[in-house]
Structure formats: structure tokens, C-alpha cells
Amino acid sequence: MSQKKIIVIFGATGAQGGSLARAILNDSNSEFAVRAVTRDTESDKAKELAKMGAEVVAGDIDNIQSIKRALENAYGAYFVTFFWAHFSPEKEMAEAKNMATAAKEAGLKHVIWSTLEDVRKYVPLDDDSMPTLQEKYKVPHFDAKGESDQYFIDAGVPVTFLLTSYYWDNLIYFGMGPKRAEDGKLYLTFPMGDKKMSGIAASDIGKCAYGIFKKGQEMVGKRVGIVGEQLSCTEMAEVLSESLGEKVSYNEVTPEQYRNFGFPGADDLGNMFQFYRDFDGVFNGSRDVKFSRILNPELLSFEMWLADNSKRIPLD
């Protein structure tokens, strides 16, 4: 039986949890063992983690007893929720409360909670410069996580609050990459004006989280913002042009136009980008490239990420 400290990773087959699981499992000298929690232990990703050496267990973050079972005899846990599976801030907060309660009862020594800013602290609900969504949120998938920080504080959990950045992987998977217009040219469309956007490779989120666990108790109680590089959309378009071997231009739209693009969650994301733009000092100022590289010496720049991934970006 392994004497390594068990880190329980929720969302272990997702972008964040999966990257943390691989970061630990790829380190043959790690002091940690991985217990990967997933709804489907028979999925290809779950089987791959098991083959790498993870203990794969079934778990449901909507069921507190299921969370408690997953945390038995563990040293720490990585907690993440996935808003886009259901679009419900209330469900996300209920999941976070379950996690905080179970973590306290399990006596965990170190927890990482993957969180984001509560935008309502910067744009109050009565501020019409950004529309209020679902009656009580500005950026639902941010606000729910930010409000949930208090559950971990109130429960007295030894927690590090991890603030992530925009995933460059969204250029591949969520239709946010360059699109070919009627004129045959490629355009990168965002409502960011000339402000810089904090971005990161999804794989680096897990590597940075691993760095936090390795630092241990000195990280408890800290808020850590991780980022690979901070670039304007014009700069992103220039790097994309170089990598793709074809000119990409930045197509600046307004947040209002973005909110009306009509895909599920467009209003939420339009507000998110407006927050990025209007509060760039707050958002970018809380995310530190140098410290991210201390946590993860392999941290990728946008150019480095594209070197491995540009061919995966759909351009139609």
C-alpha cells in the first residue's frame, strides 16, 4: 500500500483536474498519490488515468456522502465545479458548500479551491453598465465561485484559493478561434478593446496546482492567480498569424454585440469579457506570470502553446 499522501482530485477527467492528475502521476518522485474522482470510471480518460497509476473512484459532487467517501484517509483535495454542464450558479454553490463541509469533516490538511472573482464586488447589481443575469448575477460562472469562497473560510478548511485565467484551449474547443469571413480572411473576435487578456494553457493549470501542493502549508490561506501570458487581442492575432502562416486580424466587437451572438452562455461570456476589459487592472493585477513560473517551471507562453496546438484550431 502506498505511503504517499493522497490528493483527491475532483473533475479528474476534465481540463483542470486532469492536468493536475497527470502532473502528479508523471512525476515518479512525487510525494503524492492520486485519487481521481469521476462520474464515469469506465470512460476512456478515466481508464487512461488508472493506467498511469491513479486510484479511480466514482463520485458525485451533488451528493455530500459521495464526496465524504472519496475523501477518506486523504491528505488533500482539488475542488473544481463545472458551471457549463448546467448553467446554474445555485447548483454550483451547493456543490461548493458540499465540498467545504466534507473537507472539514475529513480533516484534510490542504485543499485547493478553483475559484474566480465575484464580479458584483466591482459592478453592483444596480449598475446598468453591465446587464444583470438570472436576476442576481453579473457573470454567473464567476460570481457563484467567488461567493462560494466563504464556505471554505467559514468551515475553517486549510485552503488555497486558485484563480485561473482564460484557457487558450478555448480557441480549439468553444468556437473562439479565428474564423474565416466572407472576404476569405481570418478574424479573431473579442470585445476586449486594446486591453490585455490573461491567458493560460489548460495543462499548466494542473502543473501550477501541483506546485501549490508541493509548497504545502505556506500556501494555506493564500489567493493565487495563475497566468501564462498577458496579451492584447491584437498581439494574440499577431502570434496566431505567425503560427498559422496566414494573416489573422483582430475583429473588435462590443460586449453588447458579443452577448447577442446567440450561443448558450453568450450573455455570461460577454459580461466576462467586459469585466476583463473594464477591470483589467484588477484581473491582470491578481495574476502573476513570474509566480506562476515558480510554481510551474514548464509554464508555456502563447507562442509555445501554439507550437503544439495551432493545427488543432478549426479555421472554418
KEKELUM-461420 format. One line per field, with one value per residue (C-alpha): residue in three letters; chain; x, y, z. Coordinates in Angstrom, 2 decimals, always signed. Layout:
type = ala_... .
mol = A_... .
east = X_... .
north = Y_... .
up = Z_... .
***
This chain:
type = met_ser_gln_lys_lys_ile_ile_val_ile_phe_gly_ala_thr_gly_ala_gln_gly_gly_ser_leu_ala_arg_ala_ile_leu_asn_asp_ser_asn_ser_glu_phe_ala_val_arg_ala_val_thr_arg_asp_thr_glu_ser_asp_lys_ala_lys_glu_leu_ala_lys_met_gly_ala_glu_val_val_ala_gly_asp_ile_asp_asn_ile_gln_ser_ile_lys_arg_ala_leu_glu_asn_ala_tyr_gly_ala_tyr_phe_val_thr_phe_phe_trp_ala_his_phe_ser_pro_glu_lys_glu_met_ala_glu_ala_lys_asn_met_ala_thr_ala_ala_lys_glu_ala_gly_leu_lys_his_val_ile_trp_ser_thr_leu_glu_asp_val_arg_lys_tyr_val_pro_leu_asp_asp_asp_ser_met_pro_thr_leu_gln_glu_lys_tyr_lys_val_pro_his_phe_asp_ala_lys_gly_glu_ser_asp_gln_tyr_phe_ile_asp_ala_gly_val_pro_val_thr_phe_leu_leu_thr_ser_tyr_tyr_trp_asp_asn_leu_ile_tyr_phe_gly_met_gly_pro_lys_arg_ala_glu_asp_gly_lys_leu_tyr_leu_thr_phe_pro_met_gly_asp_lys_lys_met_ser_gly_ile_ala_ala_ser_asp_ile_gly_lys_cys_ala_tyr_gly_ile_phe_lys_lys_gly_gln_glu_met_val_gly_lys_arg_val_gly_ile_val_gly_glu_gln_leu_ser_cys_thr_glu_met_ala_glu_val_leu_ser_glu_ser_leu_gly_glu_lys_val_ser_tyr_asn_glu_val_thr_pro_glu_gln_tyr_arg_asn_phe_gly_phe_pro_gly_ala_asp_asp_leu_gly_asn_met_phe_gln_phe_tyr_arg_asp_phe_asp_gly_val_phe_asn_gly_ser_arg_asp_val_lys_phe_ser_arg_ile_leu_asn_pro_glu_leu_leu_ser_phe_glu_met_trp_leu_ala_asp_asn_ser_lys_arg_ile_pro_leu_asp .
mol = A_A_A_A_A_A_A_A_A_A_A_A_A_A_A_A_A_A_A_A_A_A_A_A_A_A_A_A_A_A_A_A_A_A_A_A_A_A_A_A_A_A_A_A_A_A_A_A_A_A_A_A_A_A_A_A_A_A_A_A_A_A_A_A_A_A_A_A_A_A_A_A_A_A_A_A_A_A_A_A_A_A_A_A_A_A_A_A_A_A_A_A_A_A_A_A_A_A_A_A_A_A_A_A_A_A_A_A_A_A_A_A_A_A_A_A_A_A_A_A_A_A_A_A_A_A_A_A_A_A_A_A_A_A_A_A_A_A_A_A_A_A_A_A_A_A_A_A_A_A_A_A_A_A_A_A_A_A_A_A_A_A_A_A_A_A_A_A_A_A_A_A_A_A_A_A_A_A_A_A_A_A_A_A_A_A_A_A_A_A_A_A_A_A_A_A_A_A_A_A_A_A_A_A_A_A_A_A_A_A_A_A_A_A_A_A_A_A_A_A_A_A_A_A_A_A_A_A_A_A_A_A_A_A_A_A_A_A_A_A_A_A_A_A_A_A_A_A_A_A_A_A_A_A_A_A_A_A_A_A_A_A_A_A_A_A_A_A_A_A_A_A_A_A_A_A_A_A_A_A_A_A_A_A_A_A_A_A_A_A_A_A_A_A_A_A_A_A_A_A_A_A_A_A_A_A_A_A_A_A_A_A_A_A_A_A .
east = +0.00_+1.33_+2.56_+2.27_-0.08_-3.34_-4.62_-8.28_-8.92_-12.48_-13.23_-10.27_-11.24_-11.78_-9.28_-8.19_-8.42_-6.98_-3.96_-3.27_-3.62_-1.15_+1.29_+1.48_+1.45_+4.18_+6.50_+7.98_+9.43_+6.19_+5.30_+1.65_-0.68_-3.73_-7.30_-9.21_-12.92_-15.19_-18.84_-17.87_-14.99_-15.34_-14.63_-11.51_-9.98_-10.65_-9.09_-6.06_-5.56_-5.87_-3.24_-0.93_-1.29_-4.26_-6.83_-10.02_-13.25_-16.82_-18.13_-20.92_-20.33_-24.09_-24.08_-22.19_-21.96_-20.29_-17.76_-17.07_-16.39_-13.95_-12.04_-11.48_-7.86_-6.74_-4.17_-5.65_-8.09_-8.51_-12.04_-13.46_-17.02_-18.19_-20.81_-21.21_-22.72_-25.88_-25.62_-26.88_-24.99_-27.16_-26.19_-22.53_-22.71_-24.47_-21.66_-19.01_-20.76_-20.81_-17.09_-16.20_-18.30_-16.90_-13.31_-13.63_-15.16_-12.43_-9.73_-7.85_-4.50_-4.53_-7.31_-7.19_-10.49_-10.58_-12.36_-12.83_-13.74_-17.24_-17.82_-20.64_-17.97_-16.84_-20.10_-23.06_-26.36_-27.89_-25.10_-26.63_-23.27_-23.36_-26.69_-27.76_-28.26_-30.54_-31.79_-28.86_-25.56_-23.29_-21.04_-22.83_-19.94_-17.58_-19.93_-21.01_-17.42_-16.39_-19.34_-18.53_-15.09_-16.85_-17.99_-14.36_-13.48_-16.49_-15.80_-12.21_-10.75_-6.97_-7.48_-5.59_-7.83_-6.68_-7.70_-7.42_-7.24_-8.74_-7.86_-6.12_-7.62_-10.96_-9.61_-9.89_-13.00_-15.50_-15.52_-13.43_-10.63_-10.11_-13.00_-12.88_-15.14_-16.86_-13.77_-11.79_-9.64_-9.27_-10.57_-10.23_-13.37_-13.45_-14.95_-11.67_-10.74_-6.99_-6.76_-4.57_-6.17_-4.64_-4.39_-3.02_-2.68_-5.16_-2.33_-0.46_-3.33_-2.72_+1.04_+0.65_-1.77_+0.80_+3.35_+0.97_+0.56_+4.34_+4.82_+2.33_+1.33_+2.89_+0.16_-2.79_-4.98_-3.42_-5.14_-3.01_-3.73_-2.07_-1.38_+0.88_+0.98_-0.96_-1.60_-3.93_-6.13_-4.10_-0.97_-2.76_-3.73_-0.12_+1.18_-1.59_-0.65_+2.95_+1.99_-0.69_+1.29_-1.74_-2.77_-5.20_-6.81_-8.44_-12.17_-13.16_-16.84_-18.69_-19.70_-23.32_-22.68_-20.93_-23.82_-26.15_-24.19_-26.88_-24.90_-25.61_-23.84_-23.08_-24.53_-22.41_-19.23_-19.99_-20.16_-16.99_-15.02_-16.45_-15.10_-11.72_-11.71_-13.13_-11.30_-8.10_-6.06_-7.95_-7.97_-4.46_-3.03_-4.09_-2.45_+1.32_+3.36_+6.56_+4.96_+3.11_+6.52_+7.90_+5.02_+5.44_+8.85_+7.41_+4.89_+4.00_+3.74_+1.02_+3.60_+4.84_+1.28_+0.52_+3.63_+1.95_-1.68_-2.16_-3.00_-5.89_-7.62_-10.56_-10.47_-13.80 .
north = +0.00_+3.41_+5.60_+8.65_+11.47_+11.07_+14.04_+13.59_+15.27_+16.13_+16.64_+14.36_+13.75_+17.47_+20.14_+21.30_+18.09_+16.01_+18.26_+18.08_+14.28_+13.97_+16.43_+14.30_+10.92_+11.98_+12.78_+9.45_+11.06_+12.68_+12.59_+12.42_+9.72_+10.50_+9.50_+10.56_+11.21_+10.97_+10.21_+7.58_+5.28_+3.46_+6.50_+6.50_+9.34_+7.54_+4.33_+6.30_+7.77_+4.31_+3.01_+5.86_+4.79_+6.74_+5.23_+5.97_+6.19_+7.10_+10.24_+12.78_+16.36_+16.83_+14.18_+15.07_+11.44_+10.60_+13.39_+12.21_+8.66_+9.96_+11.95_+9.10_+8.88_+11.66_+14.39_+16.97_+17.66_+19.69_+21.01_+22.35_+22.78_+22.88_+25.59_+24.85_+21.43_+23.03_+26.89_+27.12_+29.31_+27.93_+24.36_+25.36_+26.99_+23.95_+21.77_+24.07_+24.03_+20.21_+20.22_+22.62_+20.73_+17.34_+18.65_+19.93_+16.68_+14.66_+16.68_+17.44_+19.19_+21.18_+21.99_+23.92_+25.53_+26.60_+29.92_+33.25_+36.84_+37.76_+40.47_+42.01_+43.42_+45.59_+46.03_+46.14_+44.66_+48.14_+49.22_+49.08_+49.36_+45.54_+43.70_+41.64_+37.97_+35.40_+38.30_+38.33_+37.86_+39.82_+36.96_+33.86_+31.41_+33.82_+35.10_+31.67_+30.55_+33.84_+33.80_+30.18_+31.13_+31.97_+28.37_+27.24_+30.16_+29.61_+25.87_+26.52_+24.48_+24.88_+26.22_+27.90_+29.90_+29.33_+31.98_+30.70_+32.64_+32.38_+28.96_+29.25_+25.80_+27.62_+28.59_+24.90_+23.70_+26.51_+28.22_+31.13_+30.69_+32.70_+32.47_+32.90_+35.74_+36.25_+38.09_+34.87_+36.35_+35.16_+37.23_+36.80_+38.23_+39.54_+42.54_+43.44_+46.79_+47.25_+45.74_+42.77_+39.42_+36.93_+33.54_+30.12_+26.61_+24.31_+21.84_+24.49_+24.94_+21.47_+21.95_+25.19_+23.49_+20.73_+23.43_+24.78_+21.33_+20.86_+24.17_+22.91_+24.79_+28.11_+28.36_+27.89_+30.98_+32.50_+33.67_+32.68_+33.94_+31.93_+33.05_+32.06_+35.41_+38.68_+39.83_+42.22_+40.64_+42.44_+40.79_+37.42_+37.85_+38.63_+35.50_+33.43_+34.83_+33.76_+30.29_+29.58_+31.05_+33.16_+36.67_+36.85_+40.22_+41.28_+41.93_+44.13_+43.99_+45.49_+43.38_+44.01_+42.55_+39.55_+38.96_+38.77_+36.16_+33.69_+30.63_+29.17_+31.31_+34.20_+36.73_+35.33_+35.36_+38.82_+40.12_+38.20_+39.83_+43.22_+42.58_+41.59_+44.83_+47.34_+45.94_+44.80_+46.26_+44.10_+40.92_+41.07_+42.52_+39.48_+37.04_+36.85_+35.28_+35.17_+33.38_+31.04_+30.08_+29.49_+27.07_+25.55_+25.98_+24.50_+27.36_+27.99_+31.32_+31.73_+31.19_+27.99_+26.72_+27.41_+25.50_+22.36_+23.22_+25.56_+22.68_+21.72_+25.10_+24.83_+27.72_+27.29 .
up = +0.00_-0.97_+1.88_-0.32_+0.66_-1.21_-3.20_-4.15_-7.49_-8.44_-12.11_-12.77_-16.40_-17.07_-18.13_-14.68_-12.67_-15.48_-15.84_-12.09_-12.08_-14.96_-13.38_-10.23_-12.00_-14.44_-11.51_-10.46_-7.32_-6.18_-2.50_-3.56_-4.85_-6.99_-6.21_-9.31_-8.84_-11.85_-12.54_-15.11_-14.14_-17.48_-19.66_-21.82_-19.80_-16.50_-17.83_-19.02_-15.52_-13.98_-16.40_-15.30_-11.67_-10.30_-7.98_-9.93_-7.91_-8.77_-7.17_-7.46_-6.24_-5.87_-3.13_+0.04_+1.19_-2.11_-1.56_+2.00_+0.78_-1.81_+0.84_+3.29_+4.53_+2.16_+2.78_+0.43_-2.37_-5.53_-5.81_-9.07_-10.33_-13.94_-14.47_-18.19_-17.51_-16.12_-16.24_-12.64_-10.13_-7.31_-8.19_-8.34_-4.89_-3.43_-4.79_-3.29_+0.08_-0.01_-0.78_+2.03_+4.58_+3.57_+3.52_+7.09_+8.34_+6.60_+8.37_+5.15_+5.58_+2.32_-0.14_-3.40_-4.40_-8.06_-7.89_-9.69_-8.82_-7.67_-10.28_-8.21_-5.91_-8.83_-10.75_-8.30_-9.42_-9.79_-12.16_-15.65_-17.44_-17.40_-17.59_-14.59_-15.49_-13.85_-11.67_-9.24_-11.07_-13.38_-14.55_-13.20_-13.66_-11.85_-9.15_-7.92_-7.41_-5.80_-3.40_-2.52_-1.17_+2.07_+2.56_+2.84_+5.13_+7.41_+7.63_+8.66_+5.81_+5.18_+1.67_-1.14_-3.46_-7.05_-9.58_-13.14_-16.43_-19.89_-21.37_-24.74_-25.35_-25.85_-29.27_-30.16_-28.36_-27.91_-31.26_-30.01_-32.52_-35.71_-38.17_-41.92_-43.04_-46.41_-47.62_-47.11_-44.35_-40.75_-37.86_-34.09_-32.45_-28.87_-27.02_-25.35_-26.89_-26.57_-23.07_-22.29_-21.51_-19.07_-20.73_-19.86_-21.28_-19.55_-18.94_-16.95_-14.50_-13.11_-13.07_-11.10_-8.70_-8.20_-7.36_-4.70_-3.13_-3.12_-1.29_+1.29_+4.41_+3.39_+0.73_+3.08_+3.22_+0.09_-3.10_-6.07_-9.59_-12.35_-15.92_-18.80_-20.58_-20.77_-24.35_-26.13_-28.79_-31.46_-30.04_-29.93_-33.58_-34.49_-32.73_-34.36_-37.79_-37.28_-36.06_-38.65_-41.54_-42.51_-41.55_-38.59_-37.78_-34.54_-35.03_-32.10_-31.12_-28.17_-25.16_-26.20_-29.64_-28.08_-25.66_-28.65_-30.62_-29.59_-28.49_-24.99_-22.40_-24.79_-22.32_-19.46_-21.58_-22.97_-19.41_-18.53_-21.33_-20.33_-16.82_-18.27_-20.28_-17.81_-14.76_-16.46_-13.59_-11.09_-13.16_-14.59_-11.40_-9.39_-11.84_-11.76_-14.58_-12.51_-9.55_-11.92_-13.34_-9.84_-9.24_-12.70_-14.36_-17.59_-17.94_-21.58_-23.37_-26.01_-28.76_-27.10_-26.66_-30.32_-31.42_-30.09_-30.76_-33.74_-36.08_-33.78_-34.12_-36.58_-39.05_-40.88 .
***
